């Protein structure tokens, strides 16, 4: 018998594995950082499913809020001006 919890678990498992693979396989650093945020948020959903709301809140605050913002600032500061492609029509 398929329950709503099993469907939600399967959905977020696919999101977690897909975004984790995307972090490794995507060439653009900015997209990789966004996929990392998606993976970390979906892991927080698993904590909520296990009734560990405090751990889920810490996951979001520390990892998504802190580490991902640090990665975002590092990506913005390190990028060269030559890396941006301007499409002229």
NUTI-424585 format. One record per residue: residue number from 1; x, y, z of N, C-alpha, C in turn. Coordinates in steps of 0.001 Angstrom, whole numbers, plus 500000, padded with zeros to 6 digits. Example, Ala and Ser with C-alpha at 12.3 -4.5 7.8 and 13.67 -1.06 7.14 Angstrom:
2
<pt nr="1" n_c1="513190" n_c2="494310" n_c3="507800" ca_c1="512300" ca_c2="495500" ca_c3="507800" c_c1="513200" c_c2="496700" c_c3="507800"/>
<pt nr="2" n_c1="512850" n_c2="497750" n_c3="507080" ca_c1="513670" ca_c2="498940" ca_c3="507140" c_c1="512900" c_c2="500030" c_c3="507870"/>
This chain:
89
<pt nr="1" n_c1="500849" n_c2="498822" n_c3="500000" ca_c1="500000" ca_c2="500000" ca_c3="500000" c_c1="500895" c_c2="501243" c_c3="500000"/>
<pt nr="2" n_c1="500628" n_c2="502137" n_c3="499094" ca_c1="501420" ca_c2="503351" ca_c3="498942" c_c1="500790" c_c2="504461" c_c3="499774"/>
<pt nr="3" n_c1="501586" n_c2="505017" n_c3="500673" ca_c1="501105" ca_c2="506113" ca_c3="501504" c_c1="501673" c_c2="507429" c_c3="500993"/>
<pt nr="4" n_c1="501118" n_c2="508511" n_c3="501493" ca_c1="501597" ca_c2="509841" ca_c3="501095" c_c1="503031" c_c2="510057" c_c3="501561"/>
<pt nr="5" n_c1="503375" n_c2="509503" n_c3="502716" ca_c1="504745" ca_c2="509650" ca_c3="503228" c_c1="505754" c_c2="508944" c_c3="502319"/>
<pt nr="6" n_c1="505386" n_c2="507792" n_c3="501798" ca_c1="506271" ca_c2="507049" ca_c3="500900" c_c1="506452" c_c2="507791" c_c3="499580"/>
<pt nr="7" n_c1="505377" n_c2="508377" n_c3="499080" ca_c1="505462" ca_c2="509150" ca_c3="497840" c_c1="506338" c_c2="510385" c_c3="498042"/>
<pt nr="8" n_c1="506167" n_c2="511078" n_c3="499172" ca_c1="506993" ca_c2="512258" ca_c3="499460" c_c1="508454" c_c2="511871" c_c3="499619"/>
<pt nr="9" n_c1="508706" n_c2="510752" n_c3="500289" ca_c1="510079" ca_c2="510291" ca_c3="500453" c_c1="510714" c_c2="509981" c_c3="499100"/>
<pt nr="10" n_c1="509989" n_c2="509289" n_c3="498240" ca_c1="510521" ca_c2="508942" ca_c3="496921" c_c1="510780" c_c2="510188" c_c3="496086"/>
<pt nr="11" n_c1="509861" n_c2="511148" n_c3="496150" ca_c1="510027" ca_c2="512392" ca_c3="495401" c_c1="511264" c_c2="513152" c_c3="495858"/>
<pt nr="12" n_c1="511418" n_c2="513314" n_c3="497171" ca_c1="512569" ca_c2="514061" ca_c3="497672" c_c1="513864" c_c2="513272" c_c3="497549"/>
<pt nr="13" n_c1="513787" n_c2="511947" n_c3="497514" ca_c1="514982" ca_c2="511146" ca_c3="497263" c_c1="515470" c_c2="511368" c_c3="495837"/>
<pt nr="14" n_c1="514546" n_c2="511428" n_c3="494890" ca_c1="514922" ca_c2="511701" ca_c3="493500" c_c1="515499" c_c2="513102" c_c3="493368"/>
<pt nr="15" n_c1="514900" n_c2="514074" n_c3="494050" ca_c1="515407" ca_c2="515458" ca_c3="494013" c_c1="516807" c_c2="515523" c_c3="494621"/>
<pt nr="16" n_c1="517011" n_c2="514843" n_c3="495739" ca_c1="518311" ca_c2="514867" ca_c3="496409" c_c1="519397" c_c2="514234" c_c3="495545"/>
<pt nr="17" n_c1="519119" n_c2="513059" n_c3="495016" ca_c1="520121" ca_c2="512376" ca_c3="494193" c_c1="520372" c_c2="513138" c_c3="492901"/>
<pt nr="18" n_c1="519322" n_c2="513648" n_c3="492280" ca_c1="519486" ca_c2="514404" ca_c3="491035" c_c1="520281" c_c2="515681" c_c3="491213"/>
<pt nr="19" n_c1="519971" n_c2="516428" n_c3="492259" ca_c1="520702" ca_c2="517678" ca_c3="492486" c_c1="522129" c_c2="517414" c_c3="492965"/>
<pt nr="20" n_c1="522344" n_c2="516311" n_c3="493676" ca_c1="523706" ca_c2="515967" ca_c3="494090" c_c1="524560" c_c2="515579" c_c3="492881"/>
<pt nr="21" n_c1="523966" n_c2="514841" n_c3="491964" ca_c1="524686" ca_c2="514530" ca_c3="490728" c_c1="524949" c_c2="515792" c_c3="489915"/>
<pt nr="22" n_c1="523985" n_c2="516702" n_c3="489926" ca_c1="524159" ca_c2="517966" ca_c3="489218" c_c1="525288" c_c2="518808" c_c3="489786"/>
<pt nr="23" n_c1="525477" n_c2="518766" n_c3="491099" ca_c1="526579" ca_c2="519515" ca_c3="491721" c_c1="527915" c_c2="519061" c_c3="491148"/>
<pt nr="24" n_c1="528039" n_c2="517771" n_c3="490933" ca_c1="529309" ca_c2="517224" ca_c3="490455" c_c1="529460" c_c2="517363" c_c3="488945"/>
<pt nr="25" n_c1="528377" n_c2="517233" n_c3="488206" ca_c1="528467" ca_c2="517149" ca_c3="486755" c_c1="528332" c_c2="518486" c_c3="486022"/>
<pt nr="26" n_c1="527712" n_c2="519478" n_c3="486643" ca_c1="527518" ca_c2="520770" ca_c3="485980" c_c1="528841" c_c2="521528" c_c3="485939"/>
<pt nr="27" n_c1="529128" n_c2="522134" n_c3="484792" ca_c1="530400" ca_c2="522845" ca_c3="484650" c_c1="530371" c_c2="524258" c_c3="485244"/>
<pt nr="28" n_c1="529227" n_c2="524901" n_c3="485235" ca_c1="529123" ca_c2="526261" ca_c3="485757" c_c1="529087" c_c2="526234" c_c3="487279"/>
<pt nr="29" n_c1="529944" n_c2="527018" n_c3="487903" ca_c1="530055" ca_c2="527025" ca_c3="489357" c_c1="528802" c_c2="527600" c_c3="490003"/>
<pt nr="30" n_c1="528216" n_c2="528591" n_c3="489383" ca_c1="527016" ca_c2="529212" ca_c3="489937" c_c1="525864" c_c2="528219" c_c3="489983"/>
<pt nr="31" n_c1="525655" n_c2="527473" n_c3="488892" ca_c1="524585" ca_c2="526475" ca_c3="488877" c_c1="524883" c_c2="525334" c_c3="489856"/>
<pt nr="32" n_c1="526143" n_c2="525010" n_c3="489992" ca_c1="526531" ca_c2="523978" ca_c3="490946" c_c1="526198" c_c2="524411" c_c3="492373"/>
<pt nr="33" n_c1="526418" n_c2="525670" n_c3="492695" ca_c1="526091" ca_c2="526180" ca_c3="494035" c_c1="524584" c_c2="526165" c_c3="494270"/>
<pt nr="34" n_c1="523800" n_c2="526497" n_c3="493250" ca_c1="522351" ca_c2="526461" ca_c3="493400" c_c1="521848" c_c2="525023" c_c3="493581"/>
<pt nr="35" n_c1="522446" n_c2="524093" n_c3="492861" ca_c1="522065" ca_c2="522690" ca_c3="493027" c_c1="522470" c_c2="522169" c_c3="494407"/>
<pt nr="36" n_c1="523580" n_c2="522669" n_c3="494933" ca_c1="523975" ca_c2="522295" ca_c3="496291" c_c1="522937" c_c2="522765" c_c3="497306"/>
<pt nr="37" n_c1="522424" n_c2="523962" n_c3="497110" ca_c1="521365" ca_c2="524461" ca_c3="497985" c_c1="520110" c_c2="523617" c_c3="497903"/>
<pt nr="38" n_c1="519772" n_c2="523174" n_c3="496712" ca_c1="518617" ca_c2="522292" ca_c3="496539" c_c1="518825" c_c2="520971" c_c3="497265"/>
<pt nr="39" n_c1="520019" n_c2="520408" n_c3="497146" ca_c1="520318" ca_c2="519140" ca_c3="497822" c_c1="520252" c_c2="519302" c_c3="499335"/>
<pt nr="40" n_c1="520796" n_c2="520395" n_c3="499853" ca_c1="520783" ca_c2="520610" ca_c3="501298" c_c1="519374" c_c2="520845" c_c3="501829"/>
<pt nr="41" n_c1="518550" n_c2="521553" n_c3="501068" ca_c1="517166" ca_c2="521767" ca_c3="501493" c_c1="516366" c_c2="520467" c_c3="501469"/>
<pt nr="42" n_c1="516619" n_c2="519628" n_c3="500481" ca_c1="515874" ca_c2="518370" ca_c3="500435" c_c1="516314" c_c2="517421" c_c3="501541"/>
<pt nr="43" n_c1="517559" n_c2="517515" n_c3="501986" ca_c1="517990" ca_c2="516723" ca_c3="503142" c_c1="517275" c_c2="517213" c_c3="504401"/>
<pt nr="44" n_c1="517038" n_c2="518514" n_c3="504488" ca_c1="516289" ca_c2="519051" ca_c3="505625" c_c1="514858" c_c2="518513" c_c3="505645"/>
<pt nr="45" n_c1="514292" n_c2="518265" n_c3="504488" ca_c1="512946" ca_c2="517681" ca_c3="504424" c_c1="512950" c_c2="516275" c_c3="505018"/>
<pt nr="46" n_c1="514024" n_c2="515520" n_c3="504774" ca_c1="514118" ca_c2="514183" ca_c3="505368" c_c1="514155" c_c2="514255" c_c3="506888"/>
<pt nr="47" n_c1="514828" n_c2="515268" n_c3="507427" ca_c1="514846" ca_c2="515430" ca_c3="508882" c_c1="513455" c_c2="515731" c_c3="509418"/>
<pt nr="48" n_c1="512698" n_c2="516535" n_c3="508693" ca_c1="511329" ca_c2="516839" ca_c3="509120" c_c1="510474" c_c2="515574" c_c3="509079"/>
<pt nr="49" n_c1="510689" n_c2="514735" n_c3="508079" ca_c1="509932" ca_c2="513480" ca_c3="507991" c_c1="510233" c_c2="512556" c_c3="509173"/>
<pt nr="50" n_c1="511410" n_c2="512670" n_c3="509735" ca_c1="511794" ca_c2="511846" ca_c3="510886" c_c1="511505" c_c2="512536" c_c3="512221"/>
<pt nr="51" n_c1="510708" n_c2="513606" n_c3="512180" ca_c1="510327" ca_c2="514375" ca_c3="513369" c_c1="511531" c_c2="514954" c_c3="514107"/>
<pt nr="52" n_c1="512535" n_c2="515366" n_c3="513353" ca_c1="513709" ca_c2="516031" ca_c3="513922" c_c1="513725" c_c2="517476" c_c3="513408"/>
<pt nr="53" n_c1="512755" n_c2="518245" n_c3="513863" ca_c1="512588" ca_c2="519602" ca_c3="513357" c_c1="513750" c_c2="520509" c_c3="513720"/>
<pt nr="54" n_c1="514330" n_c2="520319" n_c3="514899" ca_c1="515464" ca_c2="521156" ca_c3="515297" c_c1="516658" c_c2="520915" c_c3="514388"/>
<pt nr="55" n_c1="516931" n_c2="519658" n_c3="514078" ca_c1="518053" ca_c2="519342" ca_c3="513187" c_c1="517778" c_c2="519895" c_c3="511792"/>
<pt nr="56" n_c1="516529" n_c2="519843" n_c3="511346" ca_c1="516172" ca_c2="520405" ca_c3="510043" c_c1="516378" c_c2="521922" c_c3="510031"/>
<pt nr="57" n_c1="515999" n_c2="522581" n_c3="511120" ca_c1="516194" ca_c2="524033" ca_c3="511206" c_c1="517676" c_c2="524387" c_c3="511208"/>
<pt nr="58" n_c1="518477" n_c2="523601" n_c3="511910" ca_c1="519923" ca_c2="523847" ca_c3="511912" c_c1="520534" c_c2="523568" c_c3="510547"/>
<pt nr="59" n_c1="520010" n_c2="522571" n_c3="509847" ca_c1="520473" ca_c2="522268" ca_c3="508493" c_c1="520238" c_c2="523472" c_c3="507585"/>
<pt nr="60" n_c1="519055" n_c2="524047" n_c3="507682" ca_c1="518736" ca_c2="525188" ca_c3="506835" c_c1="519539" c_c2="526411" c_c3="507248"/>
<pt nr="61" n_c1="519616" n_c2="526687" n_c3="508548" ca_c1="520319" ca_c2="527889" ca_c3="509004" c_c1="521816" c_c2="527814" c_c3="508773"/>
<pt nr="62" n_c1="522443" n_c2="526701" n_c3="509141" ca_c1="523898" ca_c2="526611" ca_c3="509071" c_c1="524367" c_c2="526327" c_c3="507654"/>
<pt nr="63" n_c1="523849" n_c2="525274" n_c3="507055" ca_c1="524368" ca_c2="524878" ca_c3="505758" c_c1="523825" c_c2="525736" c_c3="504632"/>
<pt nr="64" n_c1="522517" n_c2="525814" n_c3="504516" ca_c1="521945" ca_c2="526581" ca_c3="503417" c_c1="522180" c_c2="528064" c_c3="503642"/>
<pt nr="65" n_c1="521937" n_c2="528523" n_c3="504839" ca_c1="522088" ca_c2="529945" ca_c3="505111" c_c1="523515" c_c2="530419" c_c3="505167"/>
<pt nr="66" n_c1="524387" n_c2="529627" n_c3="505765" ca_c1="525769" ca_c2="530066" ca_c3="505937" c_c1="526707" c_c2="529629" c_c3="504842"/>
<pt nr="67" n_c1="526821" n_c2="528355" n_c3="504641" ca_c1="527795" ca_c2="527824" ca_c3="503691" c_c1="527441" c_c2="528223" c_c3="502269"/>
<pt nr="68" n_c1="526169" n_c2="528126" n_c3="501911" ca_c1="525791" ca_c2="528463" ca_c3="500541" c_c1="525967" c_c2="529948" c_c3="500256"/>
<pt nr="69" n_c1="525704" n_c2="530803" n_c3="501216" ca_c1="525944" ca_c2="532238" ca_c3="501022" c_c1="527431" c_c2="532508" c_c3="500870"/>
<pt nr="70" n_c1="528261" n_c2="531813" n_c3="501648" ca_c1="529706" ca_c2="531957" ca_c3="501493" c_c1="530167" c_c2="531527" c_c3="500108"/>
<pt nr="71" n_c1="529648" n_c2="530409" n_c3="499622" ca_c1="530002" ca_c2="529941" ca_c3="498279" c_c1="529539" c_c2="530945" c_c3="497236"/>
<pt nr="72" n_c1="528347" n_c2="531499" n_c3="497412" ca_c1="527824" ca_c2="532483" ca_c3="496463" c_c1="528710" c_c2="533717" c_c3="496418"/>
<pt nr="73" n_c1="529131" n_c2="534232" n_c3="497564" ca_c1="530020" ca_c2="535387" ca_c3="497579" c_c1="531367" c_c2="535062" c_c3="496957"/>
<pt nr="74" n_c1="531876" n_c2="533868" n_c3="497215" ca_c1="533156" ca_c2="533473" ca_c3="496621" c_c1="533049" c_c2="533380" c_c3="495112"/>
<pt nr="75" n_c1="531955" n_c2="532848" n_c3="494614" ca_c1="531766" ca_c2="532751" ca_c3="493157" c_c1="531683" c_c2="534144" c_c3="492548"/>
<pt nr="76" n_c1="530965" n_c2="535048" n_c3="493200" ca_c1="530820" ca_c2="536393" ca_c3="492646" c_c1="532128" c_c2="537164" c_c3="492702"/>
<pt nr="77" n_c1="532945" n_c2="536939" n_c3="493724" ca_c1="534193" ca_c2="537683" ca_c3="493850" c_c1="535310" c_c2="537142" c_c3="492968"/>
<pt nr="78" n_c1="535287" n_c2="535862" n_c3="492682" ca_c1="536387" ca_c2="535239" ca_c3="491946" c_c1="536184" c_c2="535290" c_c3="490436"/>
<pt nr="79" n_c1="534979" n_c2="535434" n_c3="489978" ca_c1="534711" ca_c2="535423" ca_c3="488539" c_c1="535475" c_c2="536518" c_c3="487814"/>
<pt nr="80" n_c1="536018" n_c2="536166" n_c3="486641" ca_c1="536676" ca_c2="537137" ca_c3="485775" c_c1="535641" c_c2="537834" c_c3="484913"/>
<pt nr="81" n_c1="536009" n_c2="539016" n_c3="484459" ca_c1="535122" ca_c2="539710" ca_c3="483535" c_c1="535135" c_c2="539024" c_c3="482177"/>
<pt nr="82" n_c1="536222" n_c2="538326" n_c3="481854" ca_c1="536320" ca_c2="537633" ca_c3="480579" c_c1="535449" c_c2="536402" c_c3="480501"/>
<pt nr="83" n_c1="534968" n_c2="535901" n_c3="481636" ca_c1="534145" ca_c2="534697" ca_c3="481640" c_c1="532727" c_c2="534966" c_c3="481192"/>
<pt nr="84" n_c1="532262" n_c2="536196" n_c3="481339" ca_c1="530895" ca_c2="536490" ca_c3="480957" c_c1="530814" c_c2="536577" c_c3="479445"/>
<pt nr="85" n_c1="529849" n_c2="535882" n_c3="478889" ca_c1="529671" ca_c2="535894" ca_c3="477447" c_c1="528563" c_c2="536874" c_c3="477095"/>
<pt nr="86" n_c1="528878" n_c2="537768" n_c3="476193" ca_c1="527907" ca_c2="538751" ca_c3="475748" c_c1="527413" c_c2="538317" c_c3="474379"/>
<pt nr="87" n_c1="526120" n_c2="538138" n_c3="474292" ca_c1="525528" ca_c2="537739" ca_c3="473013" c_c1="525091" c_c2="539001" c_c3="472292"/>
<pt nr="88" n_c1="525683" n_c2="539206" n_c3="471119" ca_c1="525334" ca_c2="540383" ca_c3="470323" c_c1="524505" c_c2="539928" c_c3="469134"/>
<pt nr="89" n_c1="523447" n_c2="540654" n_c3="468885" ca_c1="522570" ca_c2="540307" ca_c3="467760" c_c1="522629" c_c2="541367" c_c3="466716"/>
